[in-house]
Structures are given as C-alpha cells and as structure tokens.
Amino acid sequence: MFPAKKPRSASRLGKIEIINAIDNAQKSVLLQAYEFTSKPIAESLIEAKKRGVDVKIILDKSQTRFKYSVINILRHSDLDRF
C-alpha cells in the first residue's frame, strides 16, 4: 500500500504554522532548506529581521538556479544567508 497523499490544506496549514512561529520569534530564527519556494515565508523572515530578530538561513547552492526559488527576494534583504 502507498501512503495517502496529504491534502493541499495540510500543506497550507504547515506554512501558516511556520509563518506564525517566525512572526512570534523574539530572539532568533534559524532556517535550513534544500528548496525554498514560499514567498510568504520569505517575507515573514524579512519582517522578523526588521523587528530585530537574528535571522540566519542555510540554503542549497542549487537555489540560485531553481526556477521557483525565492532566493532573489532574500538577496535584496539584509538576511544572513549561507
């Protein structure tokens, strides 16, 4: 048997939970991802940095060439990227 696919709403709920966690962060946010395609999460990270939260991101080098990556949004921000 194959595992059941997650409903799309579960994926959206996961993003909402991540955004809420970033929005409620007071000291730091550390993010590591192979693929990073969520513009709302990227925007939330940028806003957290503006609030004084220490935000650090580790992304795979392939994101510079990945069509749907949000790395260009992050490049124009003051976020620490590795």
Secondary structure, DSSP 8 states (H G I E B T S, - for coil): -------HHHHHHHHHHHHHHHHH-SSEEEEEES----HHHHHHHHHHHHTT-EEEEEE-GGGGT-TT--HHHHHTSS-EE-
